[in-house]
Amino acid sequence: MKTTRTVDTNILVRLFAQDDDEQWATASDIIARYRLVVLSTVLLETEWVLRSRYSFGRPRIIALFQAMLLSENFIFAERERVIRTLEAFSNGIDFADAFHISALSPAEIFITFDRNLVKLAQKHMNSVSVELAS
């Protein structure tokens, strides 16, 4: 059984973006030697970097994160939350918004100025109340 290491965003980005040969090789070696623990904050930042810096689209990010979920090489600190977030993200909700909402219990209310988020959350994350600020 492999030992674990908790990874930073830059390790995941190097694995996926493959934009630096030396760092990609090191990141690939790390994944070959260890099971990687992925903190929720690291996953959130990874999505942002891949989307904003590398122009990865939603389908590509979903595919990468789903592959990570299916792989025995990755351990997610909040696996069920990540699954709920990816489901909402695949239904059009912004990744960060889905991540925020997925942390709430059914008794909590998330308030926002984002009308589109309210509409999408009511349709795709209806176990939590998302309301428009007024």
Secondary structure, 3 states (H helix, E strand, C coil): CCCEEECCHHHHHHHHHCCCHHHHHHHHHHHHHCEEEECHHHHHHHHHHHHHCCCCCHHHHHHHHHHHHHCCCEEECCHHHHHHHHHHHHCCCCHHHHHHHCCCCCCCEEEECCHHHHHHHHHHCCCCEEEECC
